[in-house]
């Protein structure tokens, strides 16, 4: 027996979607046991979500600059706004 841990999504029509690494492509028979992660409780409020976004923004702002070129130069725009 092969044990696979994965996260799946169940659509309103009952279809499952997800990814399972380590399995060969094709059809497989599976037995699913649901694990209570506590994540199915109430969704976070707006203040909690904003706090998470701000934390991510601060973390990104602390990352080093690896390329000093302007955004246009990185993308490849020339002085006429076209790609080089």
LONULUM-253931 format. One record per residue: residue number from 0; residue in three letters; x, y, z of N, C-alpha, C, CB in turn; chain. Coordinates in pm, 1 decimal, m for minus. Atoms other than C-alpha are relative to their C-alpha. Glycine has a CB too. Example, Ala and Ser with C-alpha at 12.3 -4.5 7.8 and 13.67 -1.06 7.14 Angstrom:
<rs>
<r 0,'ALA',<89.0,m119.0,0.0>,<1230.0,m450.0,780.0>,<90.0,120.0,0.0>,<m99.2,2.7,124.6>,'A'>
<r 1,'SER',<m82.0,m119.0,m6.0>,<1367.0,m106.0,714.0>,<m77.0,109.0,73.0>,<41.4,46.2,m141.5>,'A'>
</rs>
This chain:
<rs>
<r 0,'UNK',<85.2,m117.5,0.0>,<0.0,0.0,0.0>,<89.4,123.2,0.0>,<m96.7,0.1,122.3>,'A'>
<r 1,'UNK',<m73.1,m126.5,6.7>,<128.1,347.7,m87.8>,<m81.2,106.1,72.1>,<28.1,42.0,m147.6>,'A'>
<r 2,'UNK',<67.5,m109.3,m70.6>,<42.2,633.7,149.8>,<33.9,130.5,m70.2>,<41.8,5.3,151.2>,'A'>
<r 3,'UNK',<m17.0,m128.2,66.9>,<m8.3,972.7,m14.4>,<m70.6,105.7,82.3>,<m54.8,m3.7,m145.7>,'A'>
<r 4,'UNK',<62.8,m114.2,m67.5>,<m69.5,1300.4,166.1>,<m19.5,108.6,m104.8>,<87.2,52.2,121.7>,'A'>
<r 5,'UNK',<30.0,m102.4,98.8>,<m238.1,1563.7,m43.5>,<m112.2,88.0,51.0>,<m37.7,m63.1,m135.3>,'A'>
<r 6,'UNK',<112.8,m87.5,m30.0>,<m482.1,1850.9,m27.7>,<m89.5,m3.1,m122.7>,<46.3,147.7,35.5>,'A'>
<r 7,'UNK',<93.9,6.1,110.7>,<m793.9,1819.2,m238.2>,<m109.2,103.2,19.3>,<m60.1,m140.2,m13.0>,'A'>
<r 8,'UNK',<115.1,m90.7,m4.0>,<m1086.7,2042.0,m323.0>,<m118.6,m78.5,m55.4>,<26.3,133.9,m83.1>,'A'>
<r 9,'UNK',<122.1,65.6,44.0>,<m1439.9,1908.7,m352.5>,<m93.4,106.2,m56.1>,<m67.6,m78.8,116.7>,'A'>
<r 10,'UNK',<90.2,m94.7,65.7>,<m1660.8,2095.4,m599.2>,<m144.1,m29.8,42.0>,<14.8,m7.3,m155.3>,'A'>
<r 11,'UNK',<140.4,23.4,m35.0>,<m2036.0,2137.3,m541.8>,<m59.3,m123.8,m66.6>,<m82.1,120.2,m37.2>,'A'>
<r 12,'UNK',<52.3,119.2,68.0>,<m2097.0,1858.0,m795.1>,<67.1,m129.4,48.7>,<19.3,14.0,m151.0>,'A'>
<r 13,'UNK',<m63.9,118.0,m57.4>,<m1875.6,1622.2,m591.1>,<130.2,m40.6,m65.3>,<m92.6,m113.0,m6.5>,'A'>
<r 14,'UNK',<m126.2,35.6,62.7>,<m1575.3,1616.5,m823.6>,<116.0,47.0,87.0>,<9.9,60.8,m141.3>,'A'>
<r 15,'UNK',<m119.0,m29.9,m78.7>,<m1231.3,1620.3,m662.6>,<108.7,55.1,m91.3>,<49.9,m126.1,74.9>,'A'>
<r 16,'UNK',<m118.8,m47.0,69.5>,<m930.0,1820.7,m773.2>,<112.1,11.2,101.6>,<m25.4,136.5,m71.4>,'A'>
<r 17,'UNK',<m115.5,m10.0,m88.5>,<m580.6,1824.9,m629.1>,<122.1,m56.5,m69.1>,<m25.5,m73.4,132.8>,'A'>
<r 18,'UNK',<m124.5,55.2,52.3>,<m225.3,1705.9,m675.8>,<52.3,m103.9,98.2>,<105.6,112.0,m24.1>,'A'>
<r 19,'UNK',<m60.6,104.2,m82.1>,<m53.5,1393.7,m550.3>,<134.6,m34.7,m61.9>,<m92.4,m126.6,10.7>,'A'>
<r 20,'UNK',<m132.0,31.0,53.2>,<319.6,1377.8,m606.3>,<39.7,m141.1,39.1>,<104.4,101.1,49.9>,'A'>
<r 21,'UNK',<m50.9,133.0,m30.1>,<494.1,1044.0,m616.7>,<m83.1,m112.7,m59.5>,<8.1,m17.6,146.9>,'A'>
<r 22,'UNK',<82.1,103.1,63.1>,<220.9,861.6,m807.9>,<18.1,5.7,m150.7>,<m149.1,17.1,37.5>,'A'>
<r 23,'UNK',<m8.4,m1.5,146.1>,<245.2,753.2,m1169.0>,<m132.0,50.6,m58.3>,<33.7,m141.6,m55.1>,'A'>
<r 24,'UNK',<123.8,m45.4,62.4>,<m5.9,907.5,m1409.5>,<m95.7,m116.9,m21.0>,<29.4,69.3,m133.8>,'A'>
<r 25,'UNK',<99.1,103.6,25.4>,<m327.5,716.2,m1456.7>,<m107.0,m1.0,106.1>,<65.7,m135.4,m7.6>,'A'>
<r 26,'UNK',<110.9,12.5,m93.0>,<m629.4,603.5,m1263.8>,<43.9,m83.1,119.4>,<m123.2,m63.2,m68.6>,'A'>
<r 27,'UNK',<m36.6,70.1,m122.7>,<m587.7,492.7,m902.4>,<m123.2,m14.5,86.6>,<112.4,74.6,76.4>,'A'>
<r 28,'UNK',<105.9,17.9,m98.4>,<m823.3,352.1,m645.6>,<52.9,53.5,132.1>,<m44.3,m150.9,11.9>,'A'>
<r 29,'UNK',<m47.8,m62.9,m122.7>,<m803.0,548.6,m322.4>,<m108.2,m4.1,106.7>,<43.5,145.0,m26.4>,'A'>
<r 30,'UNK',<88.8,m12.6,m114.9>,<m955.7,553.0,22.7>,<39.9,129.0,69.7>,<9.1,m125.3,97.3>,'A'>
<r 31,'UNK',<m31.2,m132.2,m53.8>,<m979.4,902.7,169.2>,<m50.2,9.4,143.8>,<m62.8,112.0,m87.6>,'A'>
<r 32,'UNK',<36.0,m27.7,m139.3>,<m974.8,979.7,540.9>,<17.4,148.8,22.4>,<87.3,m83.5,100.9>,'A'>
<r 33,'UNK',<m8.3,m143.7,m21.8>,<m1053.6,1341.0,626.6>,<64.5,28.3,135.0>,<m139.7,64.7,m7.8>,'A'>
<r 34,'UNK',<m71.3,m39.9,m121.6>,<m824.6,1502.6,881.8>,<m48.9,138.5,38.5>,<156.0,m1.6,m20.7>,'A'>
<r 35,'UNK',<46.5,m130.2,m46.2>,<m964.2,1787.9,1090.5>,<120.2,88.2,28.4>,<m89.2,m13.9,126.1>,'A'>
<r 36,'UNK',<m112.2,m91.7,m17.6>,<m712.8,2069.7,1053.3>,<m40.6,125.2,74.6>,<58.7,37.5,m134.0>,'A'>
<r 37,'UNK',<46.8,m120.3,m67.3>,<m928.7,2330.1,1221.2>,<m9.9,118.0,m93.5>,<90.6,34.0,114.0>,'A'>
<r 38,'UNK',<1.1,m109.9,95.5>,<m903.3,2537.9,906.3>,<m138.6,23.4,m58.0>,<98.4,m27.1,m111.4>,'A'>
<r 39,'UNK',<132.9,m15.2,54.1>,<m1265.8,2482.9,814.3>,<m90.8,81.6,89.3>,<m60.1,m133.2,m23.9>,'A'>
<r 40,'UNK',<78.4,m78.9,m94.3>,<m1379.7,2708.1,1096.2>,<m39.1,131.0,m67.8>,<79.8,26.5,132.1>,'A'>
<r 41,'UNK',<39.0,m128.7,57.2>,<m1471.1,3074.4,1044.0>,<114.2,60.6,m79.2>,<m44.6,96.4,109.8>,'A'>
<r 42,'UNK',<m105.0,m67.9,75.5>,<m1283.3,3265.5,775.7>,<52.9,118.9,79.3>,<m52.7,46.1,m137.4>,'A'>
<r 43,'UNK',<m56.9,m112.4,m74.7>,<m1047.6,3532.7,907.9>,<m71.0,130.5,m35.9>,<150.9,12.2,m27.9>,'A'>
<r 44,'UNK',<63.2,m129.1,25.4>,<m1186.2,3883.5,942.5>,<93.5,89.0,m80.7>,<m38.9,68.7,132.4>,'A'>
<r 45,'UNK',<m74.2,m92.4,85.8>,<m1071.9,4177.0,730.3>,<127.6,49.5,66.7>,<m87.4,118.3,m37.4>,'A'>
<r 46,'UNK',<m118.2,m51.6,m69.6>,<m829.8,4305.7,995.7>,<110.5,m104.3,3.9>,<m36.1,43.7,142.5>,'A'>
<r 47,'UNK',<m99.3,107.3,m0.4>,<m656.3,3968.7,1018.4>,<62.5,m15.1,m138.1>,<m63.8,m133.0,44.5>,'A'>
<r 48,'UNK',<m52.7,11.6,136.2>,<m624.0,3946.7,640.1>,<92.0,117.0,m32.9>,<m114.9,m6.9,m101.8>,'A'>
<r 49,'UNK',<m85.1,m116.3,25.2>,<m487.3,4301.4,618.4>,<132.1,m10.5,75.6>,<m72.7,128.6,39.5>,'A'>
<r 50,'UNK',<m123.1,17.2,m77.1>,<m236.1,4223.9,893.5>,<93.1,m98.5,m70.0>,<m31.7,m48.4,143.0>,'A'>
<r 51,'UNK',<m81.5,97.2,74.1>,<m117.8,3920.5,692.9>,<62.5,64.0,m123.8>,<m85.3,m121.8,m41.0>,'A'>
<r 52,'UNK',<m50.9,m67.2,119.9>,<m84.6,4129.4,376.6>,<111.9,95.8,36.6>,<m112.8,75.3,m72.5>,'A'>
<r 53,'UNK',<m103.6,m95.1,m42.9>,<112.4,4398.1,561.4>,<127.1,m72.8,42.5>,<m51.6,87.3,115.9>,'A'>
<r 54,'UNK',<m117.2,78.0,m40.3>,<342.1,4133.8,711.5>,<76.1,m49.5,m122.2>,<m41.7,m118.7,88.2>,'A'>
<r 55,'UNK',<m64.5,46.3,122.7>,<409.5,3993.5,364.3>,<69.5,116.4,m69.7>,<m103.0,m65.7,m94.4>,'A'>
<r 56,'UNK',<m60.1,m118.0,62.1>,<472.9,4344.0,227.6>,<129.3,39.5,71.4>,<m99.1,117.4,1.2>,'A'>
<r 57,'UNK',<m120.9,m35.1,m75.1>,<723.0,4414.1,506.1>,<111.2,m100.3,m26.1>,<m30.0,7.3,150.2>,'A'>
<r 58,'UNK',<m100.8,102.8,27.2>,<898.3,4084.0,444.4>,<61.6,20.4,m138.6>,<m62.3,m141.1,10.5>,'A'>
<r 59,'UNK',<m49.8,m23.2,135.8>,<926.3,4159.8,72.1>,<88.5,124.2,m4.2>,<m117.2,14.9,m99.0>,'A'>
<r 60,'UNK',<m78.2,m124.8,m1.3>,<1054.0,4513.3,142.2>,<139.8,m22.0,57.3>,<m73.1,107.9,81.4>,'A'>
<r 61,'UNK',<m130.1,28.3,m60.6>,<1341.6,4361.1,342.2>,<92.1,m80.7,m91.2>,<m19.5,m74.2,129.6>,'A'>
<r 62,'UNK',<m82.5,79.3,90.7>,<1462.3,4148.9,50.2>,<103.3,88.9,m69.5>,<m88.0,m72.0,m104.5>,'A'>
<r 63,'UNK',<m102.6,m80.3,67.1>,<1785.7,4264.4,m115.6>,<m37.0,26.1,m145.8>,<136.2,m70.0,8.0>,'A'>
<r 64,'UNK',<18.9,m31.9,141.6>,<1775.7,4434.6,m455.1>,<108.9,m73.4,m77.2>,<5.3,156.2,m26.6>,'A'>
<r 65,'UNK',<m96.3,81.1,73.7>,<1940.1,4192.9,m696.7>,<33.8,59.7,m135.9>,<m53.3,m140.1,m17.9>,'A'>
<r 66,'UNK',<m21.7,m60.6,131.3>,<1915.2,4408.3,m1009.7>,<m38.2,147.0,9.5>,<m82.9,m73.2,m111.9>,'A'>
<r 67,'UNK',<22.7,m143.8,m16.7>,<1948.3,4787.9,m1002.9>,<m65.8,66.0,m120.7>,<130.2,68.4,28.5>,'A'>
<r 68,'UNK',<60.7,m59.4,118.6>,<1800.8,4837.7,m1352.5>,<m145.4,37.9,27.1>,<8.5,m96.8,m118.8>,'A'>
<r 69,'UNK',<141.4,m38.7,m11.9>,<1461.8,5007.0,m1395.0>,<m87.5,m115.8,m49.0>,<m30.1,131.1,m81.9>,'A'>
<r 70,'UNK',<93.6,103.5,45.9>,<1153.8,4792.0,m1453.2>,<m5.4,m6.7,m150.7>,<m139.4,25.6,55.1>,'A'>
<r 71,'UNK',<4.3,m2.6,146.8>,<1140.2,4905.9,m1815.8>,<124.2,m64.2,m60.4>,<m13.7,144.0,m50.4>,'A'>
<r 72,'UNK',<m123.7,58.7,52.1>,<1503.9,4807.9,m1868.1>,<m0.5,m151.6,17.6>,<122.5,61.1,70.3>,'A'>
<r 73,'UNK',<5.3,144.3,m24.1>,<1446.3,4465.0,m1715.4>,<m93.7,m66.2,m100.2>,<m45.8,m30.0,144.7>,'A'>
<r 74,'UNK',<97.0,55.8,93.8>,<1139.1,4404.2,m1932.0>,<51.8,9.9,m141.7>,<m134.6,71.3,12.0>,'A'>
<r 75,'UNK',<m58.7,m13.3,132.3>,<1324.0,4530.9,m2236.4>,<m61.9,108.6,m85.1>,<m10.4,m128.1,m71.0>,'A'>
<r 76,'UNK',<55.9,m111.4,76.4>,<1133.9,4846.0,m2336.5>,<111.9,94.5,m42.5>,<m106.7,75.9,82.9>,'A'>
<r 77,'UNK',<m94.8,m101.4,43.5>,<1325.8,5097.5,m2543.7>,<m61.1,139.6,22.4>,<38.2,m20.9,m150.0>,'A'>
<r 78,'UNK',<47.9,m137.2,m24.2>,<1282.1,5478.1,m2546.1>,<m134.2,28.0,m66.7>,<102.7,100.3,m49.8>,'A'>
<r 79,'UNK',<129.1,m18.1,66.6>,<976.4,5441.2,m2776.6>,<m107.8,m89.4,59.9>,<13.4,m28.3,m149.0>,'A'>
<r 80,'UNK',<98.3,85.0,m65.7>,<802.4,5193.6,m2545.5>,<m20.2,m134.7,m65.8>,<m129.2,69.9,5.8>,'A'>
<r 81,'UNK',<7.1,131.3,66.2>,<868.7,4891.2,m2765.1>,<105.9,m91.9,60.1>,<20.1,13.4,m155.1>,'A'>
<r 82,'UNK',<m100.7,96.7,m43.1>,<1055.2,4574.1,m2684.6>,<119.7,5.5,m93.2>,<m58.6,m142.5,4.2>,'A'>
<r 83,'UNK',<m121.0,5.2,82.6>,<1413.5,4562.3,m2805.3>,<18.1,m138.8,m57.0>,<124.1,40.7,81.1>,'A'>
</rs>
